[in-house]
Structures are given as C-alpha cells and as structure tokens.
C-alpha cells in the first residue's frame, strides 16, 4: 500500500497550544472538552529509538490520543475497516514539538510508528480505557506493505 493524502475517516488531528515562558514552556496535551476526548483510562509514555519501527497494532476498544513532546516520530495509520468510507487508505503523520499536534486514533485502525530523531523520541498516549492485552491485535511489520 502507498501513502494516500486523503484523510482516514474518524482520525482527528488537533493542533495543540504551546505557551512560551522565559522560565520554561507549557505544552497542552488534552482537556476533557477537547475533540477526541472520550473518557479517561490511563496515560502512558512510550519511547522509540532512532529509525526503529514498531508496527502494527490495532485496538478493538481503545481510543488513543497521541502526542510527541520530545523527538520526532512518524505515525502511519492504515484503514482496513471494510465498512469505512476510507477503506484501503494509508496516512502518514510526523509528530514533534515543531509540529505539535494530537493524533486521535479510534479503534479498529492499524497503526505503527518510527523514531526519526537520533536522541530521545517520546510518545504520550492519553487513552480512554486502561491497557488490556486482550483488546488489541499485533502483527509483524510485513503485515501491511508500507515503505518506511
């Protein structure tokens, strides 16, 4: 599959506010009235090393709200939902402090990511439910034909 620039149905890209302060900046992540907020289950931090790929994952119930406050990470989302108006599409997003957005990934979409910075690459996920290994599927990188 190749990258397609038409948005995947139900994915939300939210620009986030940065407040500059001479003593240290403040970066918003999520508020309970933001688009994409669907309750609170847990917040966790994940890291990805430079040029390493973690792919592919799909949640049955979890809504992920992803922010990258340190480093730069490429996210790939593939819509293989046969009922979706965007079935077959793949979108690519680069998240970083310079492109400070929140990526809301609804259930049943496959996604993976790759670290783009040589230093630390940190991902924060504000999830609507607590982690449950029984509600997710994982596949090897070859599962979706995407040229990283």
C-alpha positions in Angstrom: 0.0 0.0 0.0 1.2 3.5 -0.7 0.6 6.7 1.3 -2.6 8.4 0.3 -3.2 12.0 1.3 -7.0 11.8 1.7 -7.8 11.7 5.4 -8.8 8.5 7.1 -12.4 8.6 8.4 -12.6 9.2 12.2 -9.0 10.2 12.7 -8.7 13.6 14.3 -5.6 15.8 14.0 -5.7 18.6 16.7 -3.2 21.5 16.7 -2.1 22.0 20.3 -1.3 25.1 22.2 2.2 26.0 23.4 2.7 28.7 25.9 6.1 30.2 25.9 7.7 31.3 29.2 11.2 32.5 29.8 11.4 30.1 32.8 10.1 27.1 30.8 7.3 26.5 28.3 3.9 24.8 28.8 2.5 22.4 26.3 -1.1 21.4 26.3 -2.0 17.7 25.7 -5.7 17.2 26.3 -8.6 18.6 28.2 -11.9 16.9 29.0 -13.8 19.2 26.5 -11.4 18.7 23.6 -12.4 17.0 20.4 -11.2 13.4 20.6 -11.7 13.2 24.4 -13.8 10.1 25.1 -13.2 9.5 28.8 -10.0 8.6 30.7 -8.5 5.2 31.3 -4.7 5.8 31.6 -1.8 7.9 30.4 1.4 6.3 29.4 4.7 7.2 27.9 6.5 5.0 25.3 9.8 5.6 23.6 11.1 4.6 20.1 14.7 4.6 19.1 16.1 6.3 16.1 15.0 4.5 12.8 13.3 1.7 14.8 9.8 0.7 13.8 7.0 -0.6 16.0 4.3 -1.9 13.7 1.5 -3.0 13.5 -1.1 -2.5 16.3 -4.9 -2.4 16.3 -7.2 -1.8 19.3 -10.7 -3.2 19.5 -11.9 -0.6 22.0 -9.2 1.9 22.9 -9.1 5.4 21.5 -5.5 6.7 21.5 -4.7 10.3 21.8 -1.0 10.6 20.8 1.4 13.5 21.4 5.2 13.6 20.8 6.8 16.1 23.2 10.4 15.0 22.7 12.0 14.0 19.4 10.2 13.3 16.2 8.1 10.3 15.3 6.4 9.2 12.1 3.0 7.6 12.6 1.4 5.5 9.8 -2.3 4.7 10.0 -3.9 2.2 7.7 -7.7 1.8 7.3 -8.6 -1.8 6.7 -12.1 -1.5 8.1 -14.3 -2.9 5.3 -17.2 -0.7 6.4 -15.3 2.5 6.3 -15.6 5.2 3.6 -11.8 5.5 3.7 -11.1 1.7 3.4 -7.7 1.0 2.0 -6.2 4.4 2.7 -2.9 5.0 4.5 -2.0 8.3 6.1 1.4 9.4 7.4 1.9 12.0 10.2 5.0 13.4 11.6 4.7 14.5 15.3 7.2 16.6 17.2 7.5 19.8 19.2 7.8 21.7 15.9 4.6 20.0 14.6 2.9 19.9 17.9 -0.4 18.1 17.3 -2.5 15.5 19.0 -3.4 12.5 16.8 -6.6 10.8 17.9 -6.7 7.2 16.6 -10.1 5.4 17.0 -10.5 1.7 17.5 -10.0 -0.8 14.6 -7.4 1.2 12.7 -3.9 -0.4 12.2 -1.0 1.9 13.1 2.7 1.8 13.5 5.5 4.3 14.2 9.1 5.0 13.6 11.6 7.2 15.6 13.1 10.0 13.4 15.3 11.8 15.9 18.8 10.4 16.9 18.2 11.4 20.5 15.1 10.5 22.5 11.7 10.0 20.9 9.0 10.1 23.4 5.3 9.3 22.8 2.5 10.2 25.3 -0.8 8.4 24.9 -4.0 9.6 26.7 -6.1 6.5 26.3 -9.9 6.3 27.1 -9.5 2.8 28.7 -6.8 1.1 30.7 -4.5 -1.2 28.9 -5.9 -4.7 28.3 -3.8 -7.1 26.2 -6.9 -8.9 25.2 -8.4 -5.9 23.4 -5.5 -5.4 20.9 -4.0 -7.2 18.0 -0.4 -7.0 17.0 1.1 -8.0 13.7 4.6 -8.1 12.2 5.9 -5.2 10.1 5.3 -7.1 6.8 1.6 -7.4 7.6 1.0 -4.1 5.8 3.0 -3.4 2.7 4.3 0.1 3.5 7.7 1.5 2.6 9.0 3.2 5.7 
